[in-house]
Amino acid sequence: MNTQSTNIRVVVTGLGVVAPNGVGLKAFSNAIQKGVSGIRFFKELQALNFSCQIGGMPEVSKELKNNYFTELELKNFNSTGILYAVIAGMDAWKDAGLNCKPTAVDFASGTVFGSGNLGVDKFRESILNIDAGRVRRLGSTSVQQTMSSGASAYLSGKLGLGNLVTSNSSACATGTEALILAYERIKAGKATRMLAGSTSDGGPYVWGGFDALRILPYNFNERPEKASQPMSASASGFVPGCGAGALVLETLESALERKAPIYAEIAGVALNSGGQQNGGSMTAPNPEAVQKCIKEALNDAQITGKEIDAINGHLTATTKDAEEVLNWSVALNRTGANFPYINSLKGMTGHCLSASGSIEAVATVLQMKEGFVFPNINCEKIHPEILKIVAADCVPRKLVKQPLRYAIKASFGFGDVNACIIFKQKNNDPR
């Protein structure tokens, strides 16, 4: 492979998703178009005295697990983050028309599959055993279920990946960052294809810290599907979630040679940090850096803000939503009715933490492929500060059927880190 090439075009050829409102591409696509919520009540959270007793967690049956893992692999296996990653990753690989039962190492293919924390339930089980002096009962897979690279390691073994195999971690920006790192690997001529994505565990040991921060809604325990309200005047905090999303990225040349499906092309990317300065902090973004990240992605794509048809924002249903919309407006230089469509998947899934960027990227690419903009549910009354910036029609509350040429996805994570990626629609003649 040519390690000096800068003219390599990178396309998306496979998608996989394990989301609170849909496991598998068909179920997920149907759910986001119909505005189906995957947020539900958990008795366990109630028993543990959580204020917010709801969350978004994928429902994975034993039968489905058996399609991806052997009985031996599932023995003493309780790392849901790895489970979600393997299902989403292998589904994306299969969707791209690639072999899920390799007989040799594929040195042209690798993975960047990120996580925020992994194997939390396994850690808890291990700590309890160690504290009780039962170290020999930890099991032979306790390390691989809890190491931060567990998701990418499992996927490498399942798919025979021989190129770069690694995991990244940048809080809520993890998934979008993983896509960008994988894209840059291919653009540099160092890989033909990369499986990119991210995953997140869920449950009380992941969500408890956020409940303690009092940034989760506490008055929707009896109506969980109404709790997550991005861009709404009545938004009262984000709902925690979990899951995994995966995309297969590869060179256009390889995709054409394989006659693979092409969902979209990656037109431009950007990563940066606000350095926790100028209003930025461990938990809040620096507006200057957010705007710079968006502008750099536009510059990388060699387009202007006027060419963006849709934004899939970070938009978590907190007080920062209006500030994020303002950042988009400044960076794109668009306001009022001239503003693009903007939506947030978190109304349906909750905030899937380190998995959010990849799950939302899958949703963004599906919108482009099928020509729709999914609705913002639970946003009957748009926040008045947002309406000062954009027209109400730019925040769709119902499904919009609309061809999209350019769509932009961004994630802004704890630690004041930002990731932005621009997808370009592919027509029947991808050249």
Secondary structure, DSSP 8 states (H G I E B T S, - for coil): --TT-S---EEEEEEEEEETTEESHHHHHHHHHHT---EEE-HHHHHTT-S--EEE-----HHHHTTTS-HHHHTT---HHHHHHHHHHHHHHHHTT--SS-SS-BTTEEEEEEESS--HHHHHHHHHHHHTT-GGGS-TTHHHHHSTTHHHHHHHHHHTB-S-EE----GGGHHHHHHHHHHHHHHTTS-SEEEEEEEE--SHHHHHHHHHTT-S--S-TT-GGG---TTBTT-----BB-EEEEEEEEEHHHHHHHT----EEEEEEEEEE-TT-TT--SSS--HHHHHHHHHHHHHHHT--GGG--EEE----SSTTHHHHHHHHHHHHT--BTTS-EEE-THHHH-B-GGGHHHHHHHHHHHHHHHTEE---TT-SSB-HHHHTTB-GGGS-SS-EE---SEEEEEEEETTTEEEEEEEEE--S---
